[in-house]
Amino acid sequence: MHNHTGPHALPGYGHRQRFERKAVTTVAVQKGGAVINGTRLMPLAFEQHDAASSSWRSLLLRWLSSFAALLLLAHGSASGVEIVRFPIAESAADQRMNYPRELLKLALSKARTEYRVTYPTVSMSQNRQIVELEAGRIIDVAPLPSSSDREARLLPIRIPLHKGLLGWRLGLVRKGDTPRVEQVKILADLMGVRIAQGQDWPDTQILMGNGLEVIKGSNYEGLFKMLETQRFDYFPRSVMEIWDEQAAHANTLEIEPHLALHYFYDSYFFVNKRNTKLAADITEGMEKAIADGSFDKLFDEHWGERVRKARLNERTVIELRNPLLTPETPSDRRELWYGVQR
């Protein structure tokens, strides 16, 4: 994983250099102005005799610093290397970004434009990622569970990142509490079990759309604490996520062995609606990865063993409808979805 400090960091006093394939841009921000590749940008003249002028001078230097950083980014694009900003995980224990980060790099490596992926230092909830993508700030692409609202606000690349595994759900329960769930056979039985999800997760709307009452948690890590302290009894997690999450809470939580939930659902890469070039390049790279088998190879490296360990064909599976599914969902492309024979 790359260092979180990207090449577009704001230059400070002194010199900084940005590596490119064919060019090196040198920026200096000095008291006399900014110097970019030998060209000086001069500030307005200041009187030197009062504190106000000193404050204005400091403000202008900060502006010049930001302006120089923008020129650096423009120069990077002109040199053929585009910067793509990708979000980091919500916590140190959260492994959910690892696979989509590798998949994005795989797709971009097959595009005709050369890209470099960088990472902000601030973690963000799903809602915050959507806001930042809409505004064109902090991040350029994010792997987000899809919904009709998100597809309307952003530009989706409609290739399911996890082949639909996000809609295959096992449950975390407190150690010793599996009898609460093992008698569940149909949807009506599940209505007597206290379930929780994140308040901004589409899963919450999907479960509620099937008549289930859902307790909502405000942040990812807090949900595990809520389960441990008996605020609810059953925490549905995807077959991809649940193993790492249980390992991180091995002293208090276990995976319920009998039940699975399933709904047609997955994540897409989303970008700003105006960022059609990036969307086209990600689409091109993803399609090439599907065609040459590298998508399936990465998928199996990350999820093959976890799916086998889930024993989905041995569990009681409750099928749920997904009211958030859009007509544009590529459900007719069977190669994009993981199928389980049961």
HELIX and SHEET records of a PDB file:
HELIX    1   1 ALA A   51  ALA A   78  1                                  28    
HELIX    2   2 ASN A   98  SER A  109  1                                  12    
HELIX    3   3 GLN A  126  ALA A  135  1                                  10    
HELIX    4   4 SER A  148  ARG A  153  1                                   6    
HELIX    5   5 LEU A  165  GLY A  167  5                                   3    
HELIX    6   6 PRO A  179  GLU A  182  1                                   4    
HELIX    7   7 LEU A  187  LEU A  190  1                                   4    
HELIX    8   8 PRO A  202  GLY A  209  1                                   8    
HELIX    9   9 TYR A  220  GLU A  228  1                                   9    
HELIX   10  10 ILE A  242  ALA A  248  1                                   7    
HELIX   11  11 THR A  276  ASP A  292  1                                  17    
HELIX   12  12 SER A  294  ALA A  310  1                                  17    
HELIX   13  13 LEU A  312  GLU A  314  5                                   3    
HELIX   14  14 ARG A  334  LEU A  336  5                                   3    
SHEET    1   A 4 GLY A  14  PHE A  19  0                                        
SHEET    2   A 4 VAL A  24  GLN A  30 -1                                        
SHEET    3   A 4 GLY A  33  ILE A  36 -1                                        
SHEET    4   A 4 THR A  39  LEU A  41 -1                                        
SHEET    1   B 2 VAL A  81  ARG A  85  0                                        
SHEET    2   B 2 GLU A 114  THR A 118  1                                        
SHEET    1   C 3 VAL A 141  PRO A 145  0                                        
SHEET    2   C 3 SER A 267  VAL A 271 -1                                        
SHEET    3   C 3 LEU A 155  ILE A 157 -1                                        
SHEET    1   D 3 PHE A 235  SER A 238  0                                        
SHEET    2   D 3 TRP A 168  ARG A 174 -1                                        
SHEET    3   D 3 LEU A 253  ILE A 255 -1                                        
SHEET    1   E 4 PHE A 235  SER A 238  0                                        
SHEET    2   E 4 TRP A 168  ARG A 174 -1                                        
SHEET    3   E 4 LEU A 259  HIS A 262 -1                                        
SHEET    4   E 4 THR A 316  GLU A 319  1                                        
SHEET    1   F 2 ILE A 195  GLY A 198  0                                        
SHEET    2   F 2 VAL A 214  GLY A 217  1                                        
END                                                                             
